[in-house]
């Protein structure tokens, strides 16, 4: 059975969804990629668009509550925002927990172009972090 990686955010609408898509894209079948939120609000269409621009389709992913994905326990839980880190349920049983803080692109202000640029920047930051992590886990391609 392949190890599961849960990306956890508050709303499970942008950062954790993009991370799930990136891990699936970059690691292939090496890991089971999951995402969830402490207060899920639905998949952000701008996240879907930003990922599609780089050839990663997350349009079928769904926003889920963290309690819906903790059985069985994932091998890794990665919080991708400070609020999720603060509100993350305590998980016992040898789960490796990591914290990667990214700006929330859903909070971007300005014109549509300004907001798209923030989504793209965060998308690319997440991709780079996952590439780095995969190197330490021996799963880069």
Secondary structure, DSSP 8 states (H G I E B T S, - for coil): --EEEEEEESSSSSHHHHHHHHHHHHHTTSEEEEEEESS-----HHHHHHHHTTT---TT----BGGGS-SS--SEEEE-SHHHHHH-----SS-EEEE-----GGG--SSHHHHHHHHHHHHHHHHHHHHHHHHHHT---
